Amino acid sequence: MKTMLLALWHYRHFIQSSIRGELKSRFARSRLGALWFILHPLAQATIFALVLAEVLGARLPNIDNKAAYPIYLMSGMAAWGLFSEILNRCLNIFIEYGSTLKKISFPRMSLPVIVWGSALLNHVLLLLAITIVFFFFGHYPGIAWLVIPVGILLISLFAFGLGVMLGIFNVFTRDVGQVMSVIMQLWFWLTPIVYPYEIIPQKLRWLADLNPMVPLVRIYQDALLYNRWPDLTILWPPAVAAMVLFMLSFALFRKASPELVDAL
């Protein structure tokens, strides 16, 4: 792992320029450019909020503020958006750049790192946009918002480790990508994002407690909506899982790297 990290450091300028180049190329002919990174998730969250809060009358328990549910929803979807973008891009990154891997010599682990950096930049822009929306709701930052970088770190580590491992498997067995598209949809609805954790029946809460994304998403929801710090007793298991997956992804990549290009 140390050797791979040193190689990535030596190619840091290549990674930085690739992140900038990827962002520019994705919206080269678009007038709004990188704003689409913000508008898409904001539009999705707004639609959910309008349909559920206004049409169906969805409300959060013990909160009378009419804007509480949209804030809760946007907070959870921001966290989920970071996770899903990194995981889904890493899942297909080696296949997407298969021809490049065969022609150019560079640390192959650079590709998921570029995805990681691009997703983090998109996420920061999205959080800035969400903060502006919160101002319109009359909802202002609190001291607990300072914990958001911890949430970003843990979610991105978890998504990166899992995404790289699944991306390697997807090179050798393309069914992995198809299966994950279904799993991600189920995973989203099994995570309290559209609905609050408190409405889950007691007999089913054990299932939510096994979901590592529940406490990670709640970092955002607790900080951005309730202005409270996360509960460390439920946060350490996904934190350990994120670190373990991150290290295992490097170990698995090192083992599979010699056969990776041949399988593409």
Backbone as JSON, one array per atom type, in Angstrom:
{
  "sequence": "MKTMLLALWHYRHFIQSSIRGELKSRFARSRLGALWFILHPLAQATIFALVLAEVLGARLPNIDNKAAYPIYLMSGMAAWGLFSEILNRCLNIFIEYGSTLKKISFPRMSLPVIVWGSALLNHVLLLLAITIVFFFFGHYPGIAWLVIPVGILLISLFAFGLGVMLGIFNVFTRDVGQVMSVIMQLWFWLTPIVYPYEIIPQKLRWLADLNPMVPLVRIYQDALLYNRWPDLTILWPPAVAAMVLFMLSFALFRKASPELVDAL",
  "N": [[0.83, -1.21, 0.0], [1.96, 1.23, 0.75], [3.82, 1.67, -1.31], [2.1, 2.07, -3.49], [0.75, 4.37, -2.68], [2.87, 6.2, -2.67], [3.45, 6.21, -5.39], [1.12, 7.36, -6.37], [1.38, 9.87, -5.22], [3.63, 10.84, -6.6], [2.5, 11.16, -9.05], [0.74, 13.21, -8.69], [0.3, 15.68, -9.91], [-0.56, 14.93, -12.4], [-2.96, 13.69, -11.68], [-4.38, 15.87, -10.6], [-4.59, 17.57, -12.87], [-6.08, 15.88, -14.48], [-8.5, 15.71, -13.13], [-9.41, 18.35, -13.4], [-9.52, 18.43, -16.21], [-11.47, 16.46, -16.71], [-13.77, 17.57, -15.58], [-14.08, 19.83, -17.2], [-14.4, 18.66, -19.75], [-16.78, 17.24, -19.54], [-18.75, 19.11, -19.63], [-18.27, 20.68, -21.83], [-19.64, 21.82, -24.02], [-21.75, 23.02, -22.81], [-23.75, 25.68, -21.63], [-24.27, 26.3, -18.98], [-22.44, 24.77, -17.68], [-20.5, 23.59, -14.97], [-22.55, 24.05, -13.2], [-24.58, 22.24, -13.58], [-23.9, 20.08, -12.06], [-24.83, 20.82, -9.62], [-27.5, 21.56, -10.03], [-28.93, 19.25, -10.85], [-29.04, 17.33, -8.55], [-30.25, 19.12, -6.72], [-32.68, 19.68, -7.98], [-33.84, 17.13, -7.96], [-34.1, 16.68, -5.18], [-35.83, 18.78, -4.57], [-38.15, 18.05, -5.98], [-38.86, 15.67, -4.63], [-39.34, 16.81, -2.13], [-41.49, 18.57, -2.63], [-43.5, 16.82, -3.55], [-43.76, 14.94, -1.44], [-43.83, 16.46, 0.96], [-45.6, 18.63, 0.48], [-47.75, 17.65, -1.15], [-48.37, 15.05, -0.14], [-48.2, 15.58, 2.49], [-46.08, 15.0, 4.23], [-44.29, 14.98, 7.27], [-41.84, 15.71, 9.8], [-41.4, 13.98, 12.89], [-42.22, 15.61, 15.94], [-41.44, 18.16, 15.14], [-42.42, 21.29, 14.14], [-41.8, 23.07, 12.19], [-42.3, 23.99, 8.89], [-40.41, 23.86, 6.91], [-38.7, 21.93, 7.71], [-38.79, 19.25, 6.79], [-38.02, 19.39, 3.95], [-35.37, 20.33, 4.38], [-34.27, 18.22, 5.86], [-34.5, 16.2, 3.93], [-32.9, 17.17, 1.78], [-30.43, 17.22, 3.06], [-29.95, 14.48, 3.63], [-29.97, 13.44, 1.01], [-27.82, 14.73, -0.11], [-25.67, 13.56, 1.26], [-26.06, 10.87, 0.44], [-25.75, 11.21, -2.3], [-23.02, 11.81, -2.62], [-21.89, 9.36, -1.81], [-23.04, 7.51, -3.7], [-22.17, 8.54, -6.16], [-19.32, 8.28, -6.09], [-19.07, 5.49, -5.68], [-20.5, 4.34, -7.9], [-19.1, 5.41, -10.1], [-16.5, 4.43, -9.66], [-17.04, 1.76, -9.91], [-17.21, 1.29, -12.64], [-14.98, 2.43, -13.76], [-12.52, 1.24, -14.56], [-13.23, -0.32, -16.73], [-14.27, 1.65, -18.39], [-11.99, 3.13, -19.04], [-10.44, 1.28, -20.32], [-9.0, 1.01, -22.8], [-7.15, 3.07, -22.53], [-5.62, 2.2, -20.38], [-4.27, 0.11, -21.57], [-2.59, 1.35, -23.35], [-1.11, 3.47, -22.22], [1.34, 4.05, -19.74], [0.93, 4.36, -16.4], [0.21, 4.91, -12.89], [-2.34, 2.75, -12.19], [-4.17, 2.99, -10.21], [-4.67, 5.6, -10.12], [-6.93, 6.28, -11.55], [-9.45, 5.67, -10.08], [-8.88, 7.46, -7.99], [-8.94, 9.92, -9.25], [-11.65, 9.98, -9.88], [-12.63, 10.09, -7.28], [-11.61, 12.6, -6.38], [-12.92, 14.33, -8.19], [-15.61, 13.86, -7.49], [-15.64, 14.81, -4.86], [-15.17, 17.54, -5.26], [-17.49, 18.23, -6.7], [-19.33, 17.72, -4.69], [-18.75, 19.58, -2.68], [-19.46, 21.95, -4.0], [-22.19, 21.44, -4.26], [-22.99, 21.41, -1.55], [-22.56, 24.09, -0.9], [-24.52, 25.27, -2.51], [-26.81, 24.13, -1.36], [-26.69, 25.27, 1.17], [-27.27, 27.93, 0.58], [-29.92, 27.63, -0.24], [-31.0, 26.83, 2.2], [-30.8, 29.23, 3.6], [-32.85, 30.7, 2.42], [-34.96, 29.37, 3.52], [-34.82, 30.31, 6.01], [-33.09, 29.05, 7.68], [-30.18, 28.71, 9.4], [-26.55, 28.29, 9.56], [-25.11, 26.23, 12.14], [-23.02, 25.47, 15.01], [-22.58, 22.74, 14.96], [-22.37, 22.12, 12.29], [-19.75, 21.98, 11.66], [-18.95, 19.39, 11.77], [-19.42, 18.2, 9.37], [-17.23, 17.86, 7.46], [-16.08, 15.54, 8.56], [-18.07, 13.67, 8.06], [-17.99, 13.75, 5.24], [-15.43, 12.7, 4.8], [-15.62, 10.05, 5.92], [-17.76, 8.91, 4.46], [-16.79, 9.1, 1.82], [-14.45, 7.57, 1.97], [-15.55, 5.05, 2.57], [-17.16, 4.64, 0.27], [-15.22, 4.76, -1.74], [-13.45, 2.6, -1.11], [-15.22, 0.36, -1.25], [-16.18, 0.74, -3.85], [-13.87, 0.52, -5.5], [-13.1, -2.13, -5.03], [-15.38, -3.54, -5.95], [-15.29, -2.6, -8.55], [-13.01, -3.84, -9.55], [-13.82, -6.53, -9.44], [-15.86, -6.3, -11.28], [-14.55, -6.04, -13.69], [-13.7, -8.61, -14.26], [-16.04, -10.06, -14.02], [-18.79, -9.09, -15.48], [-21.36, -9.04, -14.57], [-21.46, -8.01, -12.06], [-21.71, -5.22, -12.13], [-24.33, -4.97, -13.14], [-25.86, -6.17, -11.14], [-25.29, -4.49, -9.0], [-26.57, -2.12, -9.73], [-29.22, -2.64, -9.16], [-29.06, -3.24, -6.45], [-28.22, -0.79, -5.4], [-30.47, 0.8, -5.72], [-32.28, -0.46, -3.98], [-30.82, -0.16, -1.62], [-30.85, 2.59, -1.26], [-33.56, 3.06, -0.57], [-33.71, 1.61, 1.73], [-32.34, 3.11, 3.47], [-32.78, 5.67, 5.81], [-33.69, 8.33, 4.33], [-35.64, 9.57, 2.68], [-37.61, 9.15, 4.49], [-37.98, 9.45, 8.09], [-35.84, 7.96, 10.58], [-37.16, 7.28, 12.9], [-39.72, 6.36, 12.29], [-39.51, 3.78, 11.51], [-40.61, 0.5, 12.09], [-40.23, -1.1, 15.28], [-39.57, -3.81, 15.2], [-38.2, -4.03, 12.85], [-36.02, -2.43, 13.01], [-33.54, -3.45, 13.53], [-32.58, -4.2, 11.08], [-32.12, -1.76, 9.82], [-30.14, -0.89, 11.53], [-28.03, -2.49, 10.82], [-27.25, -1.42, 8.48], [-24.64, 0.3, 7.12], [-24.74, 2.85, 6.03], [-26.68, 4.29, 7.32], [-25.91, 5.56, 9.9], [-23.95, 7.21, 8.77], [-25.29, 8.86, 6.95], [-26.91, 10.12, 8.78], [-25.15, 11.8, 10.06], [-25.08, 14.09, 8.45], [-27.82, 14.79, 8.5], [-28.35, 15.19, 11.25], [-26.53, 17.27, 11.82], [-27.01, 19.35, 9.88], [-29.79, 19.84, 10.0], [-30.75, 19.51, 12.73], [-28.72, 20.65, 14.17], [-26.93, 19.24, 15.84], [-24.42, 17.16, 17.37], [-22.95, 14.11, 16.08], [-23.82, 10.78, 17.21], [-21.41, 9.03, 18.73], [-21.35, 6.4, 19.5], [-22.79, 4.91, 17.65], [-21.45, 5.51, 15.43], [-18.85, 4.57, 15.2], [-18.72, 1.83, 14.18], [-19.35, 1.97, 11.24], [-17.25, 3.7, 10.62], [-14.95, 2.22, 11.17], [-15.42, 0.17, 9.31], [-15.22, 1.64, 6.94], [-12.48, 2.36, 6.9], [-11.3, -0.17, 6.85], [-12.28, -1.23, 4.41], [-11.14, 0.62, 2.67], [-8.36, 0.08, 2.93], [-8.34, -2.62, 2.19], [-9.1, -2.39, -0.46], [-6.81, -1.39, -1.75], [-5.06, -3.53, -1.29], [-6.36, -5.62, -2.67], [-6.37, -4.54, -5.25], [-3.66, -4.43, -5.82], [-3.08, -7.15, -5.92], [-4.69, -8.01, -8.05], [-3.91, -6.45, -10.15], [-1.87, -7.27, -12.13], [-3.34, -8.95, -13.85], [-5.41, -7.42, -14.66], [-5.43, -5.68, -16.95], [-5.29, -7.54, -19.02], [-7.76, -8.74, -18.81], [-9.51, -6.85, -19.66]],
  "CA": [[0.0, 0.0, 0.0], [2.85, 2.37, 0.82], [4.37, 1.88, -2.65], [1.05, 2.61, -4.33], [0.49, 5.74, -2.25], [3.98, 7.0, -3.15], [3.26, 6.36, -6.83], [0.05, 8.34, -6.56], [1.94, 11.18, -4.88], [4.5, 11.27, -7.7], [1.63, 11.5, -10.19], [-0.3, 14.1, -8.16], [-0.01, 16.73, -10.88], [-1.37, 14.26, -13.43], [-4.29, 13.49, -11.1], [-5.03, 17.18, -10.51], [-4.94, 18.03, -14.21], [-7.12, 14.99, -14.99], [-9.76, 16.13, -12.5], [-9.83, 19.58, -14.08], [-9.88, 18.09, -17.58], [-12.72, 15.71, -16.72], [-14.86, 18.51, -15.32], [-14.26, 20.68, -18.38], [-14.87, 17.9, -20.9], [-18.15, 16.78, -19.35], [-19.68, 20.21, -19.91], [-17.56, 21.55, -22.77], [-20.59, 22.53, -24.88], [-22.88, 23.44, -21.99], [-23.67, 27.07, -21.2], [-24.26, 26.36, -17.52], [-21.22, 24.11, -17.22], [-20.49, 22.82, -13.72], [-23.78, 24.26, -12.44], [-25.42, 21.05, -13.69], [-23.58, 19.21, -10.93], [-25.63, 21.29, -8.5], [-28.91, 21.65, -10.38], [-29.56, 17.92, -10.91], [-29.46, 16.85, -7.22], [-31.18, 20.06, -6.11], [-33.99, 19.48, -8.61], [-34.37, 15.86, -7.46], [-34.52, 16.88, -3.79], [-36.99, 19.66, -4.58], [-39.3, 17.26, -6.41], [-39.22, 14.82, -3.5], [-39.88, 17.65, -1.06], [-42.8, 19.08, -3.03], [-44.47, 15.72, -3.62], [-43.97, 14.3, -0.15], [-44.18, 17.42, 2.02], [-46.75, 19.47, 0.14], [-48.88, 16.88, -1.67], [-48.73, 13.95, 0.76], [-48.22, 16.07, 3.87], [-45.05, 14.36, 5.05], [-43.72, 15.84, 8.3], [-40.95, 15.05, 10.74], [-42.0, 13.94, 14.22], [-41.81, 16.57, 16.98], [-40.96, 19.41, 14.54], [-43.54, 21.99, 13.51], [-41.29, 23.9, 11.1], [-42.72, 23.46, 7.6], [-39.22, 23.67, 6.08], [-37.84, 20.89, 8.31], [-38.69, 18.06, 5.95], [-37.12, 19.64, 2.82], [-33.98, 20.41, 4.86], [-33.91, 16.84, 6.19], [-34.38, 15.46, 2.69], [-31.72, 17.64, 1.05], [-29.25, 16.8, 3.81], [-29.74, 13.06, 3.4], [-29.67, 13.17, -0.39], [-26.45, 15.2, -0.35], [-24.78, 12.5, 1.74], [-26.21, 9.72, -0.43], [-25.22, 11.56, -3.62], [-21.56, 11.63, -2.57], [-21.64, 7.92, -1.75], [-23.42, 6.83, -4.93], [-21.34, 8.99, -7.28], [-18.0, 7.65, -6.01], [-19.19, 4.04, -5.86], [-20.91, 4.0, -9.26], [-18.04, 5.73, -11.05], [-15.4, 3.48, -9.45], [-17.51, 0.45, -10.37], [-17.03, 1.14, -14.09], [-13.87, 3.26, -14.23], [-11.49, 0.46, -15.25], [-13.8, -0.7, -18.03], [-14.41, 2.88, -19.17], [-10.68, 3.56, -19.52], [-9.7, 0.07, -20.66], [-8.05, 1.25, -23.9], [-6.08, 3.92, -22.0], [-4.76, 1.36, -19.54], [-3.46, -0.73, -22.44], [-1.69, 2.14, -24.19], [-0.3, 4.42, -21.47], [1.85, 3.54, -18.47], [0.75, 5.25, -15.26], [-0.4, 4.15, -11.78], [-3.74, 2.5, -12.53], [-5.01, 3.43, -9.09], [-4.97, 7.03, -10.33], [-8.27, 6.45, -12.12], [-10.46, 5.88, -9.03], [-8.54, 8.65, -7.21], [-9.47, 11.03, -10.04], [-13.1, 9.95, -9.64], [-12.81, 10.55, -5.9], [-11.39, 14.04, -6.33], [-13.99, 14.99, -8.93], [-16.84, 13.76, -6.7], [-15.52, 15.7, -3.7], [-15.36, 18.9, -5.74], [-18.92, 18.37, -6.97], [-20.06, 17.69, -3.42], [-18.55, 20.87, -2.01], [-20.31, 22.91, -4.72], [-23.57, 21.14, -3.9], [-23.23, 21.86, -0.17], [-22.68, 25.55, -0.94], [-25.84, 25.58, -3.07], [-27.81, 23.76, -0.36], [-26.63, 26.27, 2.23], [-28.01, 29.11, 0.09], [-31.34, 27.27, -0.18], [-31.37, 26.86, 3.61], [-30.98, 30.63, 3.98], [-34.18, 31.11, 1.99], [-35.89, 28.76, 4.47], [-34.59, 30.9, 7.33], [-32.33, 28.05, 8.45], [-28.81, 29.22, 9.34], [-25.55, 27.34, 10.06], [-24.83, 26.13, 13.57], [-21.68, 24.99, 15.33], [-22.48, 21.32, 14.6], [-22.05, 21.98, 10.87], [-18.31, 21.74, 11.55], [-18.7, 17.94, 11.7], [-19.67, 17.74, 8.01], [-16.02, 17.28, 6.85], [-15.91, 14.17, 9.05], [-19.0, 12.87, 7.27], [-17.46, 13.66, 3.88], [-14.28, 11.78, 4.83], [-16.05, 8.66, 6.16], [-18.58, 8.44, 3.33], [-15.95, 8.94, 0.63], [-13.58, 6.4, 2.2], [-16.38, 3.85, 2.45], [-17.56, 4.49, -1.13], [-14.02, 4.5, -2.54], [-12.99, 1.23, -0.87], [-16.2, -0.58, -1.8], [-16.26, 0.94, -5.3], [-12.68, -0.03, -6.16], [-13.18, -3.59, -4.94], [-16.41, -3.99, -6.88], [-14.81, -2.27, -9.89], [-12.09, -4.91, -9.95], [-14.64, -7.71, -9.72], [-16.66, -6.03, -12.47], [-13.7, -6.27, -14.86], [-13.64, -10.05, -14.52], [-17.41, -10.56, -14.11], [-19.56, -7.88, -15.74], [-22.65, -9.12, -13.88], [-21.37, -7.24, -10.82], [-22.28, -3.91, -12.4], [-25.78, -5.08, -13.29], [-26.43, -6.48, -9.83], [-25.15, -3.32, -8.13], [-27.57, -1.11, -10.09], [-30.43, -3.0, -8.43], [-28.76, -3.13, -5.02], [-28.15, 0.62, -5.02], [-31.85, 1.3, -5.58], [-32.81, -1.0, -2.72], [-30.04, 0.42, -0.53], [-31.34, 3.95, -1.05], [-34.85, 3.06, 0.13], [-33.5, 1.02, 3.06], [-31.65, 4.12, 4.27], [-33.74, 6.75, 6.14], [-33.42, 9.6, 3.64], [-36.95, 10.11, 2.35], [-38.42, 9.01, 5.7], [-37.14, 9.5, 9.29], [-35.5, 6.69, 11.23], [-38.08, 7.0, 14.01], [-40.97, 5.71, 11.87], [-39.25, 2.37, 11.22], [-41.13, -0.35, 13.17], [-39.21, -1.62, 16.18], [-39.14, -5.16, 14.81], [-37.37, -3.94, 11.65], [-34.92, -1.5, 13.2], [-32.27, -4.17, 13.5], [-32.14, -4.18, 9.69], [-31.54, -0.43, 9.6], [-28.91, -0.78, 12.33], [-26.97, -3.19, 10.1], [-26.93, -0.63, 7.3], [-23.59, 1.26, 7.5], [-25.02, 4.19, 5.53], [-27.63, 4.98, 8.2], [-25.24, 6.55, 10.76], [-23.19, 8.16, 7.96], [-26.25, 9.85, 6.47], [-27.42, 10.87, 9.94], [-24.21, 12.88, 10.36], [-25.58, 15.25, 7.72], [-29.16, 15.16, 8.95], [-28.25, 15.74, 12.6], [-25.8, 18.54, 11.83], [-27.6, 20.4, 9.05], [-31.15, 20.15, 10.42], [-30.95, 19.63, 14.17], [-27.55, 21.31, 14.74], [-26.41, 18.44, 16.95], [-23.27, 16.35, 17.03], [-23.32, 12.7, 15.88], [-23.68, 9.82, 18.3], [-20.2, 8.26, 18.43], [-21.56, 4.97, 19.78], [-23.27, 4.25, 16.44], [-20.64, 5.96, 14.3], [-17.57, 3.9, 15.06], [-18.71, 0.65, 13.28], [-19.12, 2.32, 9.84], [-15.93, 4.32, 10.48], [-13.99, 1.1, 11.06], [-15.68, -0.49, 8.03], [-14.68, 2.5, 5.88], [-11.02, 2.24, 6.89], [-10.94, -1.53, 6.43], [-12.54, -1.33, 2.97], [-10.15, 1.44, 1.98], [-7.08, -0.64, 2.89], [-8.53, -3.84, 1.41], [-9.16, -2.07, -1.89], [-5.44, -1.31, -2.23], [-4.5, -4.88, -1.29], [-6.98, -6.37, -3.76], [-5.92, -3.98, -6.51], [-2.27, -4.86, -6.04], [-3.09, -8.56, -6.29], [-5.36, -8.22, -9.33], [-3.38, -5.54, -11.17], [-1.21, -7.9, -13.27], [-4.31, -9.58, -14.76], [-6.5, -6.48, -14.92], [-5.42, -5.21, -18.34], [-5.58, -8.68, -19.9], [-9.18, -9.08, -18.73], [-10.31, -5.79, -20.26]],
  "C": [[0.86, 1.26, 0.0], [3.41, 2.71, -0.56], [3.35, 2.52, -3.57], [0.73, 4.06, -3.97], [1.61, 6.68, -2.72], [3.87, 7.24, -4.66], [2.18, 7.4, -7.14], [0.56, 9.75, -6.24], [2.82, 11.72, -6.01], [3.69, 11.7, -8.92], [0.53, 12.48, -9.77], [-0.68, 15.19, -9.16], [-0.84, 16.17, -12.03], [-2.8, 14.07, -12.94], [-5.05, 14.81, -11.04], [-5.47, 17.68, -11.88], [-6.05, 17.18, -14.82], [-8.48, 15.34, -14.41], [-10.29, 17.39, -13.18], [-10.29, 19.28, -15.51], [-11.19, 17.35, -17.68], [-13.91, 16.64, -16.51], [-15.14, 19.39, -16.53], [-14.86, 19.92, -19.55], [-16.32, 17.48, -20.77], [-19.17, 17.86, -19.7], [-19.06, 21.21, -20.87], [-18.52, 22.38, -23.62], [-21.83, 23.02, -24.12], [-22.69, 24.88, -21.53], [-23.6, 27.2, -19.68], [-23.08, 25.64, -16.9], [-21.4, 23.31, -15.94], [-21.73, 23.04, -12.87], [-24.71, 23.05, -12.51], [-25.13, 20.05, -12.59], [-24.47, 19.54, -9.74], [-27.12, 21.19, -8.8], [-29.61, 20.3, -10.37], [-29.97, 17.42, -9.52], [-30.42, 17.8, -6.52], [-32.59, 19.89, -6.66], [-34.64, 18.2, -8.09], [-34.88, 16.01, -6.03], [-35.76, 17.76, -3.71], [-38.26, 18.92, -4.97], [-39.79, 16.36, -5.29], [-39.92, 15.65, -2.42], [-41.29, 18.14, -1.39], [-43.86, 17.98, -3.0], [-44.8, 15.2, -2.23], [-44.45, 15.29, 0.92], [-45.46, 18.17, 1.71], [-47.97, 18.64, -0.27], [-49.34, 15.83, -0.67], [-48.69, 14.37, 2.23], [-47.21, 15.43, 4.77], [-44.45, 15.38, 6.02], [-42.77, 15.02, 9.16], [-41.57, 15.07, 12.12], [-41.38, 14.98, 15.15], [-41.2, 17.86, 16.41], [-42.11, 20.06, 13.79], [-43.1, 22.83, 12.31], [-41.61, 23.25, 9.76], [-41.52, 23.16, 6.69], [-38.34, 22.53, 6.58], [-37.68, 19.69, 7.4], [-37.83, 18.29, 4.71], [-35.65, 19.72, 3.22], [-33.45, 19.02, 5.18], [-33.63, 16.05, 4.92], [-33.13, 15.87, 1.91], [-30.43, 17.21, 1.73], [-28.93, 15.33, 3.54], [-29.35, 12.75, 1.97], [-28.29, 13.68, -0.78], [-25.45, 14.13, 0.08], [-24.84, 11.28, 0.82], [-25.61, 9.99, -1.82], [-23.71, 11.41, -3.68], [-21.21, 10.15, -2.61], [-21.89, 7.25, -3.1], [-22.56, 7.26, -6.11], [-19.97, 8.31, -7.26], [-18.11, 6.16, -6.3], [-19.51, 3.68, -7.31], [-19.82, 4.3, -10.28], [-16.87, 4.77, -10.91], [-15.77, 2.08, -9.97], [-17.2, 0.22, -11.84], [-15.78, 1.84, -14.63], [-12.82, 2.46, -14.99], [-11.97, 0.01, -16.62], [-13.87, 0.52, -18.94], [-13.08, 3.31, -19.78], [-9.8, 2.36, -19.87], [-8.65, 0.31, -21.74], [-6.88, 2.12, -23.43], [-5.11, 3.12, -21.17], [-3.83, 0.49, -20.38], [-2.38, 0.04, -23.18], [-0.7, 2.99, -23.4], [0.11, 3.81, -20.13], [1.73, 4.62, -17.4], [0.13, 4.43, -14.14], [-1.9, 3.97, -12.03], [-4.7, 2.93, -11.43], [-5.35, 4.91, -9.21], [-6.41, 7.24, -10.79], [-9.35, 6.59, -11.05], [-10.16, 7.09, -8.15], [-9.04, 9.9, -7.93], [-10.99, 11.13, -9.86], [-13.41, 10.51, -8.25], [-12.68, 12.07, -5.8], [-12.49, 14.82, -7.04], [-15.3, 14.99, -8.14], [-16.8, 14.68, -5.5], [-15.72, 17.15, -4.1], [-16.84, 19.17, -6.03], [-19.72, 18.5, -5.68], [-19.94, 19.01, -2.68], [-19.42, 21.95, -2.67], [-21.78, 22.71, -4.36], [-23.9, 21.63, -2.49], [-23.35, 23.38, -0.1], [-24.05, 25.97, -1.46], [-26.94, 25.27, -2.07], [-27.85, 24.78, 0.78], [-27.4, 27.53, 1.84], [-29.52, 28.84, 0.15], [-31.84, 27.31, 1.27], [-31.59, 28.29, 4.1], [-32.37, 31.13, 3.6], [-35.26, 30.53, 2.9], [-35.79, 29.41, 5.85], [-33.83, 29.98, 8.25], [-30.85, 28.38, 8.3], [-27.83, 28.23, 9.96], [-25.39, 27.4, 11.57], [-23.45, 25.54, 13.79], [-21.49, 23.53, 14.93], [-22.18, 21.1, 13.12], [-20.57, 21.69, 10.65], [-17.98, 20.25, 11.45], [-18.88, 17.4, 10.28], [-18.41, 17.21, 7.32], [-15.73, 15.86, 7.31], [-16.83, 13.23, 8.27], [-18.52, 12.68, 5.85], [-16.33, 12.64, 3.83], [-14.73, 10.33, 4.96], [-16.85, 8.1, 4.99], [-17.72, 8.19, 2.11], [-14.98, 7.77, 0.78], [-14.34, 5.1, 2.0], [-16.74, 3.58, 0.99], [-16.36, 4.13, -2.0], [-13.56, 3.06, -2.37], [-13.92, 0.21, -1.48], [-16.25, -0.47, -3.31], [-15.09, 0.35, -6.04], [-12.72, -1.56, -6.14], [-14.21, -4.15, -5.93], [-16.01, -3.7, -8.33], [-13.85, -3.31, -10.42], [-12.86, -6.16, -10.29], [-15.43, -7.53, -11.01], [-15.87, -6.22, -13.75], [-13.74, -7.74, -15.25], [-15.03, -10.67, -14.68], [-18.34, -9.37, -14.26], [-20.95, -7.91, -15.08], [-22.65, -8.27, -12.6], [-22.0, -5.86, -11.0], [-23.79, -3.93, -12.5], [-26.46, -5.32, -11.94], [-26.4, -5.24, -8.93], [-26.16, -2.22, -8.48], [-28.88, -1.37, -9.37], [-30.22, -2.8, -6.93], [-28.75, -1.68, -4.57], [-29.54, 1.22, -4.88], [-32.47, 0.81, -4.27], [-32.13, -0.35, -1.52], [-30.53, 1.82, -0.21], [-32.62, 3.93, -0.22], [-34.76, 2.38, 1.49], [-32.75, 1.97, 3.99], [-32.63, 5.26, 4.55], [-33.31, 8.1, 5.57], [-34.73, 10.3, 3.32], [-37.86, 10.07, 3.57], [-37.5, 9.06, 6.91], [-36.94, 8.12, 9.91], [-36.56, 6.29, 12.24], [-39.35, 6.28, 13.57], [-40.77, 4.24, 11.5], [-39.8, 1.53, 12.37], [-40.0, -0.96, 13.99], [-38.68, -2.97, 15.74], [-38.25, -5.16, 13.58], [-36.16, -3.04, 11.84], [-33.56, -2.18, 13.2], [-31.7, -4.19, 12.08], [-31.5, -2.84, 9.35], [-30.23, -0.27, 10.35], [-27.74, -1.52, 11.68], [-26.5, -2.42, 8.87], [-25.87, 0.41, 7.64], [-23.86, 2.68, 7.03], [-25.97, 4.97, 6.44], [-26.92, 5.98, 9.11], [-24.44, 7.58, 9.96], [-24.1, 9.25, 7.4], [-26.76, 10.71, 7.62], [-26.43, 11.94, 10.41], [-24.69, 14.17, 9.71], [-26.91, 15.72, 8.29], [-29.12, 15.8, 10.34], [-27.6, 17.12, 12.61], [-26.56, 19.64, 11.1], [-29.01, 20.79, 9.49], [-31.25, 20.45, 11.91], [-29.81, 20.38, 14.88], [-27.05, 20.56, 15.99], [-25.31, 17.52, 16.45], [-23.69, 14.88, 16.89], [-23.09, 11.86, 17.13], [-22.51, 8.89, 17.98], [-20.4, 6.76, 18.66], [-22.08, 4.21, 18.56], [-22.42, 4.59, 15.22], [-19.37, 5.16, 14.11], [-17.61, 2.63, 14.19], [-18.56, 1.02, 11.8], [-17.77, 3.0, 9.61], [-14.85, 3.26, 10.34], [-14.16, 0.39, 9.73], [-15.1, 0.31, 6.87], [-13.17, 2.36, 5.78], [-10.59, 0.87, 6.41], [-11.15, -1.71, 4.93], [-11.52, -0.54, 2.16], [-8.82, 0.7, 1.85], [-7.19, -1.93, 2.08], [-8.58, -3.56, -0.09], [-7.77, -1.96, -2.49], [-4.81, -2.69, -2.31], [-5.05, -5.71, -2.45], [-6.51, -5.85, -5.12], [-4.49, -4.43, -6.82], [-2.21, -6.32, -6.48], [-3.66, -8.78, -7.67], [-4.75, -7.42, -10.47], [-2.7, -6.23, -12.34], [-2.19, -8.5, -14.3], [-5.42, -8.62, -15.22], [-6.57, -6.07, -16.38], [-5.77, -6.33, -19.3], [-7.06, -9.01, -19.92], [-10.06, -8.03, -19.39], [-10.53, -6.02, -21.75]]
}
